[in-house]
Amino acid sequence: MLDGWVKLYRLLPCGVEAVVSVLSREDAFGEASAMPGEVYSTGAEAVADSHIMQIDARSLWSAIKENPQLCHALLGASVSRNRALVDQLEQLKSHTGAQRIADFLLGLCKTEHGACTVVLPYDKGLIASWLGLKPETLSRAFKRLQPYGVSISKNRATIKSVERLIRFAEEDPSSSRKDAPLKSSSFTQS
């Protein structure tokens, strides 16, 4: 990727699209398909104006065989991507929707201190899908960030205190959940 945003996705048998990744500048994708017999297992779609450099698979495979440094670089990139996927999986399983959005917004900030305004790089439906949320859950989660100094207006997020949002994103998810108490069961024991 030279610039822009591209989503990688898979279509489930029921027709639902599962967003696997959203890529931007300096990210690479599809290199596994350069290996003989491999096919790329996801679709790719530009979700904003993008510039992408295409490298011929045969040329890449030939260069890998001739240049061990290139092989090491691609392997290192693959390991980094795998680590990022594991981190994302952990976040999906352990963080609230509001914390996932906070992390997403923090990833767009160019500072770790003070106030920050960021432009959402693509539509909210894709953000929801990427973060494992339904669109209506995304709206509620954005509202949950208001007490932490975040306001959303169209495609802009204004963060009053990046430090405060970082603290919220890093807190124990069980302490930030406002789950309703369990109602007593209508079952009787015999």
N, C-alpha and C positions, 0 to 999 in steps of 0.2 A: 504494500500500500504506500503510495507516495503522499496522498492526502485524501480526506473525506472519511466516510463511514460506510462499512459493508457489514451486513448481517450474514452469518452462516446459520443455516437452518436445516431441519429434516422434516419431512412430511410424514405424519403418522398414518397408519392404514385407514383411520377414520376421517382423514382429511385435515386434521388439526396440524398447524405448523408449530414446531418446537424450536425456539431460538437457541442455538448452541453457543453462539459467540457473537460479539459485535466488535469489529476490528477498525483500527484507525491507522494513522501515519506510522510507518516503519513496521507494522505487523505483516506477517506473511501467512499464506494459507495455500493448501493444495500440494505442498511439496511431497507428501507421501505418495501422491499419484505419479511421481517421477520414477518410482521403483517399478521395475518390470512386473506386470501382472496385477498391480494395484489400481484401484479406482477410487476417486475422491467420494467420500460417503455423505457429503452434505451439499446442499445448494448454496449459492452465494448471490446476494442481491445488494446493489448499491442503495443506501437509504438516504443519501445526500450526494451532492455533487462530489465526485471522486475521481482520482487519477490512480490507475493501477498499472503496474508493470507486469507483463506476462513473460514468463521465461519458458522456452520450449523444454518439455520433459526429457526428451532424449539428450539434449545439450546439457541439462542439469545433471542427469545421471552420469554422463560421460565425464563431466567436470568433477563430480564426487569421486569417481574411480581414480582419477588422475591426481586429485589434490586432497590429501588427508586433512589439511587444515579446514577446508570447506566442509568435509564430512563431520569434523569435530564441531564446527560452528552450527551446522544444521542439527546435530544431535543435542547440542547445548540449548538451542532454541526450542527443540521438542521437549526437553526436560523442563524448561521454564514454563512452557505452555501447559504441560501436565501439572506442574505445581500450581499454576493459576487456576486450573480446572478443579483441583482438589480444594483449594481455598474457596472457590465459588461454591462448591458442593457443601463445604462446612458452613458457609454463610447461609445458604438456602435452608439448611437443616437446623441451624442454631440461632439465627437472628430473626427478630420481628420484621415485618414488612417495612415499618418506619426506619428501622436500623439499616436495612438494605438500601433504602432510598438515601438515607444520610451518607452511607459509604459511597454510593453512586455520585451524589452531589459533591462530596469531598474529593473524589477522583477528578472532578472537573475544575476544582479550585486551583488557582496558581499560587496560593499562599496558605500558610498554616496558622496565620495570626490575623486578628482583626476581622473586618467585614469583607464580603466578597459577593459579587453578582456573577452568575454563570448563565450562559445560554444553553438550554437543553439541546443537544446536538441532533436529535431526531424526535419523532412524534411520541407522545405519551403511551400509545398502545404498544409500541416496540419496547419502550422502557419497562412497562409492566411485564411484558412477556420475558424480557431478558432477566428481570429480577424475580421471576417465578410468581408474579402476582396477576390477578385479574384486573382489568381497567378500573372497575368500581372500587376495588381494594386499594389501588394506587391513589385514587382521590382521597380516600379516608386516611391513608398513611401520610399523604402530604399534609393533611389537616393536623395529624398527630405531631408534626414537626413544628407547628406554629409556636407552641410554648418554648421551643428551643431556638427561637429567633429566625425561623425560615418562613418566607412568604413566596408564593408562586403566583406569577401573573403571566398568562399565556405560555410563552416558551422561555421565560426567565425565572430564575430562582435567586432571591436575595437572602443572603445569610448574614445576620447581624454580628455573630461571633463564631468564627470557624473553630476556635478552641472549644466552645461550648458544644458545638455539633460533634466534634471529635469525641468528647467525653460521653455524649449520648450514644454514639455509634459503638463505643468500646465497652459500655457498661454491660453487666450481666443481663442477658436478655430476660431472664425470669423476673428481675426486679423492675423491668420496664413494661411488662405486660399488665394490662388492666383487665384481666379475664374476669368474667362474672363468676360469683361463687357457684358451686355445683348445687343444683336443685336436688331436694331429697327424692329418692326413687319411689316410684309407685309400686315397686315389687315388694312383696312380703316374704319373709323367710318362713319356711315350714319346719 
